[in-house]
Amino acid sequence: MGQLVEIIAKALVDHPEEVVVTEVEGNQSIIVELKVAPEDMGKVIGKQGRIAKAIRTVVKAAATKDNKRVIVEII
């Protein structure tokens, strides 16, 4: 799941070298933390959080085959 978030984020930002994705796996859930450069934060979140919501939707759809719950946090 982390790789998927990383690929999407790097395509959106101006500084792809500063994209850092950390994955914490629990028993029933996976937490994916996404860190980007401060000036790229708006590009990842989007107007009214639409891009962030779309990223979460894509990752959630990809995680259904593993029967895991995925939480994407933008830090």
C-alpha positions as CSV (number, residue, x, y, z in Angstrom):
1,M,0.0,0.0,0.0
2,G,2.9,2.3,0.8
3,Q,4.3,2.0,-2.7
4,L,0.9,3.0,-4.2
5,V,0.7,6.1,-2.1
6,E,4.3,7.0,-2.9
7,I,3.8,6.7,-6.7
8,I,0.6,8.9,-6.5
9,A,2.2,11.5,-4.3
10,K,5.4,11.8,-6.4
11,A,3.3,12.4,-9.5
12,L,1.5,15.3,-7.7
13,V,4.3,17.3,-6.1
14,D,7.1,19.6,-7.3
15,H,9.7,18.0,-5.0
16,P,9.3,14.2,-5.4
17,E,12.6,13.6,-3.7
18,E,11.1,14.8,-0.4
19,V,8.2,12.4,-0.4
20,V,8.5,9.9,2.4
21,V,6.0,7.1,3.0
22,T,6.1,5.1,6.3
23,E,3.9,2.0,6.7
24,V,2.9,0.6,10.1
25,E,1.1,-2.7,10.0
26,G,-1.2,-4.0,12.7
27,N,-3.3,-7.1,13.0
28,Q,-6.3,-5.7,11.1
29,S,-5.2,-2.4,9.8
30,I,-2.3,-0.6,8.0
31,I,-1.4,3.0,8.7
32,V,0.3,4.7,5.8
33,E,2.0,8.0,6.8
34,L,2.8,10.4,3.9
35,K,5.3,13.3,4.4
36,V,5.8,15.9,1.7
37,A,7.6,19.2,1.5
38,P,5.6,22.0,3.2
39,E,5.1,23.9,-0.1
40,D,3.7,20.7,-1.7
41,M,1.1,20.1,1.1
42,G,-1.6,21.9,-0.8
43,K,-1.1,19.9,-3.9
44,V,-1.5,16.6,-2.0
45,I,-4.5,17.7,0.0
46,G,-6.3,19.6,-2.9
47,K,-9.2,22.0,-2.7
48,Q,-11.5,21.0,0.2
49,G,-9.4,17.8,0.7
50,R,-10.6,16.3,-2.6
51,I,-7.2,14.9,-3.7
52,A,-6.5,13.4,-0.2
53,K,-9.9,11.8,-0.3
54,A,-9.3,10.4,-3.7
55,I,-5.9,8.9,-2.6
56,R,-7.6,7.3,0.4
57,T,-10.3,5.9,-1.8
58,V,-7.9,4.3,-4.2
59,V,-5.8,2.8,-1.4
60,K,-8.9,1.5,0.4
61,A,-10.0,-0.2,-2.9
62,A,-6.6,-1.8,-3.3
63,A,-6.6,-3.0,0.3
64,T,-10.0,-4.8,0.1
65,K,-8.4,-7.9,-1.5
66,D,-6.2,-8.3,1.6
67,N,-9.2,-7.8,4.0
68,K,-7.2,-5.0,5.7
69,R,-8.3,-1.6,6.8
70,V,-6.0,1.2,5.5
71,I,-5.6,4.6,7.1
72,V,-3.7,7.2,5.1
73,E,-2.3,10.1,7.2
74,I,-0.8,13.2,5.6
75,I,1.8,14.7,7.9
